[in-house]
Amino acid sequence: MAHPDAVKPFRPWLKDNWNLVASFSEFGTGAPMPLFELIGNLPTRNFRDGSFPQVNKISAQTLKETIGTGMHGCFACPVRCKKAITVKGPYYVDSAYGGPEYETLAALGSNCGIDDLKAIAKGNELCSAYSIDTISTGSTIFFAMECFENGLLTTRDTDGIELKFGNAEAMLQIIELIGRREGIGDLLAEGSARAAEKIGNSARAFSMHAKKLEIPMHEPRLSKSLALGYMVNPHGADHCCNLIDIFFAAFGKESNVIVHDAVPLGIAPAPFEDIGPRKVALFRIVQLKRIIVDSLVLCMFLPYSYQQLAEVTSAATGWNTTTMEQLRVAERTLTMCRLFNVRHGLTADEDRLPPRFFKPTRYGPLGDTALDPEKMENAKRYYYSLMGWDSNGVPTPEKLEELGIE
């Protein structure tokens, strides 16, 4: 039997922790963009260049001051992070689609070299109207821009479109063509990985994906747990079912990644620059928490602890569950996803990142920072060990029996 009264204590708790989500209610997820530019977490021109000085032209703060009209949210949402906007020129944007969030501001903005906020808002509307994802769409466009820059695509392929970094009008034209699968849009409509295979030559080097899912707009060179998550998540690069190191970092004399509600579970903080066993264990426990949150259809922005997730589940459903049981359900879910992939031919070799991330950006804060391929491979192998998978990433019979899915 459910216990509705048991949910009520969460209201004052959320009020006491409102500072953790307040910026989302005011600006949406793009609030930290100027900070991201300073530390190197704002990807620029296909994760290549490393710095976008025009960030303030496309930031969430600028959006609020110029085209923003308020904030909306899901039913009964206490955060309300959806931007309401009005754009009447030079592009008309249907306000029903809302405004671009961080991923879109970076995918259609800095990573395309575009600093036209209204064009980005129009691109956001077009993607929503065509029911296509702004991360993969933007990633495929800036992949094509780099191909164009290197002569792998020409105006003959694009029907005269000058598909150059910084060309906002070209970005909008390509979204339309992708949505209708016309012209070059038919080539790009299935993402950058498949387009690269068809283009051939050196095009694969410009496709930023993991398991054919485009890399989201957070820098794996900067956050090494995030890099590992991009590699091993069953559905490919995903920043949500993941641990973004910079969001849990305590910088100072000793720079550590601290997940406070994981400490009671025996998971210790780990050095920010590390990707050894302690960091891998920290990533895994957060990955499992994300699966719990997704399974319960809860907002990932609300700072529920592992214990609170069990409590709110019990209150809403009457299921007398515990933190350990929920973690086990999440582990079972993740293992089932892995089994599905293995059945369809996935191997450990596909748990990898594009070579670009093992070299520094051309300039900017990450101009001397890159992932170490040996350390990332060791981290992947240790993750397999923690999950009860063999060296090829296949769940062992013993693990399947333990989880009750033999």
N, C-alpha and C positions, 0 to 999 in steps of 0.2 A: 504494500500500500504506500502510495506517495505521501509525503509530509510537506505540504505547501508552506507551513509556518517556518520550516527549517531553512527555506530560501531567504527569508526576510533579513537575517543577519548579514547577508552579503551586500545589502544596500549601504549601510554605514561603512562597511569595509571598503567598498569601492570609493565612497566619498573621501575616506582617509587616504586612499592611494590615487586620488584623481590626478595628482601632478605627473604620474607616470603615463597618462594618456591625454593630458590636456592639450598638448601641441597638435595632436591629431584632430581634435575637435575644432581647433582654430585654423589650421593650415592643411590638414590631410597628411598623407604620408611623405609629402615632399618637403616638410619642415626643415630637415637637416641638410638640404642640398648645398648651401654655402660651406657648411662644415665638411661635407663629403668632398667638395672640391679641394679644400685645404689638405685633407689627409690622403687623398688619392682614391676615394671610393666612388667618384663620379666618372664612369667610363666614357671615353671620348674617341670618336671616329673608329668604331669597331674594336674597342679595347686596345688601341694601338698607341695613341698619343699621350694620354695621361694627364691632361690639363685642359680645362675649358673656362678661360677667363670671363666669358660672357654669362656665367652661371646666373648672375642676378637678373638677367633679362628673362629667364625662364623659371625662376624659383617659385615655390609655392607662396612665398611672401609677396612677390610681385604679382602673381596671379590674383591674390586676394585684393590687392590695392588697385588693380586695373580692371579685370573682367569678372572678378568674383562678386556674387550677390548673396552668399550665405552658405550654410552647411546643412546637408540632409543626412539621413542614415536609414538603416534597416528598422523594421518594426521594433519599438521599445528599446532601441539601441541607446545606451548611455554615452557612447563615444561620438557618433555622428560625424564620420570622416569623409562623407561624399560631398564634393564641391558642387555648388550651384553657380552657374556662370551665365553671362550674357555677352555674346559676340555678334555684332551686326555688320562689321566691315573690317578689312576687305573680304572676309569670308563670313557667311552666315552659318552659325552653329545652332542646331536645335537644342535648346536648354534641357530637354527631357533626358539627354544622354549624360548630363553632368560634365564636370571638368576633368582634366587629366590628373592622375595620381603620379607618384614618384616614378614608378617603372615606365610609365608612358612619357613623362617629361624627359627622362634620360634616353629611352629607346628611340623616340621620334625627335628628340632634341639633341643633347650633347653627343650621343653616339652616332648621329647622322651629321654632326657639325652644324646643327640648325639652332639659331637663337631667336626665332620668330614665334612668340608664345601663342599668338592667334592661329598660326598655321598648325602648331602642335595640337591645339584644342580642336581644330577642324579634323586633323588626322585621328584624334581620339573618337570623335563622332562617327567618322567613316568606318573605323574598325568595329565600333559597336553596332552600327547599322548593318554591316556585312557579317556580324557575328564571328569576327576573327580576333585573335589575341594580340594585344599591342606589343607584347614582348617579342614573340616570334615574328610578327609582321615587321616591326622596326628592325629587328636583328637581320631579317632577310633583306631588307632594303639597304642597311648599311654594309652588309656583305656584298650586295650588288654594286654599291657605290665604290667599294674598294676594287672589285673586279673591273669596273669601268675605268677607274684611275690607272689600273695596270694593263689596260688594253685587252682584257679577256672578254669584255662586253664593249660594244661600240654603239653609236647612234643608229647603225643599221639594225642592231638587235633590239633597240629600245624605241624604234619608230620615231627617231629624232629627238627623244628626250635626253637632255644633258644631265645624266645621272651622276652628278658630282656632289661630294660632301658640301653641305651648306645650302643646297638648292631646295628650298622649302616647297616650291611649286612642283618640282619633280617628285618629291616624297609623296605629295597628295595624289599626283597622277598615278604613281605606281600602286598606291593603296587601292584606287579605283580599279585598276587593271587586274590586280590580284583578286579583288572581290568578285570580278566578273570573269576571271580566267581568260582574259583577252591579251593578245600580243605577248609581251614579255611577262605579263602577269600570270600566264599559264605555266611558264617555266618556274616562277617564284612561288606559286601558290601552295606548294607542298613543303616549303621551308628551305633553309639555306643548305642543309646537308644533301638533300636530293638534287637541288639545283647545282651544287658544286660537282656532283657526280656526272651530271649531264654536260656541264661546261667543260670539265676536264682540266688538263694542264695543271697550273698551280692554284686553281680555285679552291681546292680543299683547305689550303692554308688560311683562307679568309673566312671560313665557316666556323663560327664560335658556338659549338654545341656539345652536348653529352648525350649519347644514345639518341641522337637526332632531335633532341629538344634544346632549343636555343638557350644560351647562358643568360640568366636575369641580370639586372643592372646593379649588381654588387660585385666588387673586385675580389676574385679568389687569390690574387697575389697578396692582398692585404690581410684577408681573413682565411687562415689555413683550414680551420674546421669547415668553413663554408666550401672551400675547394674540395675537401673530402666528400662532403654531402653531394656536391654536384656530380662527383665521380660515381658514388655507390647507390644513390637513390634509384629505386627500381624503374621509375618513369623518366629518368634523366635529370638534367639540371633543374633544380627547384630550390629557391631561397627560403621557402616557407617551412617545408619539412626539413629543417636544417638549423644549424647554429651559426649565426653571423657574429663572429668574434667581437667586432667593435661595439656591438650593442651590449655586451656583457663585460667590457674591459674596464678595469680599474687601473688607470695610468698613474704613475708616480715613481717612487724609488724602485719598487718592484712592480712591473707591469704584468698583471694576471687577468685571466678570464675567469670570472666568478659567477656561477649560477647558484644563488643563495638557497633556493628551495631544493637543490640537489644535494646540498651538504648533509642534511639529515638522512639521506639515502646512502651515505658513505662515499659520495663522489666529490673529490677534492678539487679546488681550483687548479688551473694549469697556466704556465707562462704564456703570455700573448703570442710570442714568436714561435712557440713550440708546436709540433705535430707528432709528439711521441705518445706512448701509451696513456698517460694521464689525460691528454687533450682528446684522444680518440674515445676514451671512456666517457668524457664529458659530452662530446658530440653525440654519442649513441644515446645517452639518457635523455638529452634534449630532443633528439629525433623521435624517440618513443613518445615523449610528451606531446609533440606536435601531432602524432598519429591519434593519440587519445583525444585531443582537442578537436581534430577533424571528425573523428568518429562520433563525437557528441554534438557536432554542429555548433560549436562555440566559437566566439570571436578570439582570434589569437592575440589581439591587442590587450585584452583584459588580463591582468597579472595573476591569474589563478595559480596557486601552488599545486604540487602533485596531490597533497592531502585534500585541498579544497575541491579539486576535480572529482575525487571520490565522494566527498560530502555532498556536492551539488547534484551528482548523479543519483545518490541515494535519496536525497530530498525530492527530486523531481520524478523518480520512477519507483521508489520503494525497494529497489535492488540494493541489498546490503553489501555493496562492493567495497574493496579496499584499494589502496595505492598499488600494492603488489599484484593484485588481480588485474588491474587496468594495465599495468606495465606488461604483464604476460599476454593480455589480449593484443596489445600493440605489437609485441614481438611476434606473435602468431600471424598477425596481419602482414607484417613486413616479410616474414618468411614465406607466406603464401604467395606474395607478389614475386619474390625471388624464384620460387618453384615454377610459377607461370612463365617467367622469362627464360629459365633454364630449359623448360619443355620446348620453348620456341627457338632455342639455339643460342641464347646469350652465353657468353663466356667471360672470364675475368678480364680478357683483353679489352672488352667494351666498357669497363669501369675506368675510363680515362678522360683526361682533359685535352683540349687543343694544345698543340706545341707552343702557341703564342704565349701562354701563361708561364712558361718556363724560361722566358726572357723578360727583361724589364721593359717598361713603356719607353717611348722615344724621349720623353722628358716629363717633367712634373714630379710630384711627391714620390712616385714609384719608379723614378728613373734609374734607381740602382737596386730595385727589389724584384725578385722573381721566385717562383716556386722551385724547390729542389726535387728533381724527378725521383731520386733514390728515396728521399724521406717520404714523399707522397706514396710511393709504392709500398714502403714498409708500413705506413699508416693504414693503407688499404688492407694489407695482409693481416694486421693486428685486428682491424675491424671485423674481418671474416672470422677470426678466432673468437672474438667476443660474441659474435652472433651464432657460433656453433656451425660455421660453414667450413668446408675444406679449402685447400689452397687454390682451387679453381673457382671458389665462390659458390659451391654447391652445398646446400644444407645437408648435414650428415644424417644418416638413419637414426642415430641416437638422439639428436636434437629434435627430429620430427616426432619421435616417440615421446620425448619429454613434453613437447607442446601439445600432444594429443592429436596430431595431424598425420600420423604415420600411414 
